[in-house]
Amino acid sequence: MSIEIRKYIAHKIQERKDADAFRQFRINEGAIDFCSNDYLGFARSEELFQEVEKEAKMLEQRLNGSTGARTITGSSALLEEVEQKIAAFHLSEAALFYNSGYTANLGLFSALPYRGDTILYDALIHASIRDGIRLSKANSFSFEHNNLESLEKRLAKANGNVFVAVESIYSMDGDAAPLKDLAALCNKYQAALIVDEAHSNGIYGKEGEGMVVELGLESDVFARVVTFGKALGCHGAAVLGSKDLKNFLINYSRPFIYTTAPAPHQVLGVKIAYDNLSKVSDKRLYLSKLIDLFNAKLDSLLRENLIGSSSPIQCIIVPGNAQVKRLCAMVLEDGIDLRPIVAPTVPLGKERIRICLHAFNTEEDLERLTTSLNRNYKKLLEGKL
Ligand SMILES: Cc1ncc(COP(=O)(O)O)c(C=O)c1O
């Protein structure tokens, strides 16, 4: 390899280290999980693990892998059955299974909006949608986060087919999009509203159908992306929309076409997770109680820096990569696993602790979390950390 390339790599790594933003893996075994996206505890459920194992043994086709791209040899009766199940559950005409939420967004946004079209996206939209937009030939503009006026200004000037991209619950902030108002505005301008439901799938709606169904907006939303790696505790995603949209994506969405289809075990995991969603209303209820309790137990100092959210994602702004990392390290000493979200993942000065509450966190766990946060945050402000 050329010396110049080696130097470039070393330089870029050093840049991240200098900014206290060097990403690396960390396994905090034994610490209480207040940071994973396993909101309902499905990923760690022994019961689900056993169900998947049992059903895997009963599969007609005993395959370890899907053997090819979906349009060649990778499709299966199981995959088609699961897609139908997902579509019916979310009150959608059709669903198309993608290998991940990242590829679903990449596949949808890169394929559908075309040259001369316009994509308007919330300023805090997820990286996977940004990357999909980058691959698209359409024009794109951001609008201020959750700001309808800012969106309307953009809508009034937009050309071609117009797509509006939002998340129902924002991944790094935890706050909700004003979906009803957004849908009405998109209707007014004949724009296609696309909602990423990564963090609302499984949590909102009577049986966890997501926020679009909870609000009865299925027919006002052009497409939804639901992911399976968060509340469903497995892996993968689906684009929900019309049958025509599904056929369009099968034919034009490169991240769907040019990749090996998901393995049967992965698909089975998703099927069983969906089967179980309707059985866990008690967990959803408990989770919402825990969210209220969390807010009540935080000191006013911390509450002032909390991003308003009624979802399981609760974020506290702690400016500065080094500061937020230090605070997380101190809380870890109390046996609590919290992860800092640093720039450039979030804007400079908006670094934060992203706390995820789970149905498996006990009230005692929550007490430990808030006690540790309250104490250590005060110390941080006093310069004693
Ligand atoms: C809003 C949002 N969309 C999409 C994704 C990507 O989903 P996946 O992890 O399944 O690739 C994520 C998760 O990182 C997310 O938070």
The ligand as an SDF file (V2000), in Angstrom:
LIG
                    3D

 16 16  0  0  0  0  0  0  0  0999 V2000
  -34.4330    6.3720   12.5680 C   0  0  0  0  0  0  0  0  0  0  0  0
  -33.6180    5.2100   12.1230 C   0  0  0  0  0  0  0  0  0  0  0  0
  -33.7880    4.7470   10.8730 N   0  0  0  0  0  0  0  0  0  0  0  0
  -33.0780    3.7120   10.4210 C   0  0  0  0  0  0  0  0  0  0  0  0
  -32.1560    3.0740   11.2140 C   0  0  0  0  0  0  0  0  0  0  0  0
  -31.3640    1.9370   10.6710 C   0  0  0  0  0  0  0  0  0  0  0  0
  -31.9320    0.7390   11.0650 O   0  0  0  0  0  0  0  0  0  0  0  0
  -31.0460   -0.5880   11.1450 P   0  0  0  0  0  0  0  0  0  0  0  0
  -30.3170   -0.5190   12.4430 O   0  0  0  0  0  0  0  0  0  0  0  0
  -32.0300   -1.6880   11.0540 O   0  0  0  0  0  0  0  0  0  0  0  0
  -30.1090   -0.5580    9.9850 O   0  0  0  0  0  0  0  0  0  0  0  0
  -31.9810    3.4980   12.5330 C   0  0  0  0  0  0  0  0  0  0  0  0
  -31.0470    2.8100   13.4610 C   0  0  0  0  0  0  0  0  0  0  0  0
  -29.9040    3.0390   13.5170 O   0  0  0  0  0  0  0  0  0  0  0  0
  -32.7120    4.6060   12.9930 C   0  0  0  0  0  0  0  0  0  0  0  0
  -32.5300    5.0730   14.2160 O   0  0  0  0  0  0  0  0  0  0  0  0
  1  2  1  0
  2  3  1  0
  2 15  2  0
  3  4  2  0
  4  5  1  0
  5  6  1  0
  5 12  2  0
  6  7  1  0
  7  8  1  0
  8  9  2  0
  8 10  1  0
  8 11  1  0
 12 13  1  0
 12 15  1  0
 13 14  2  0
 15 16  1  0
M  END
$$$$
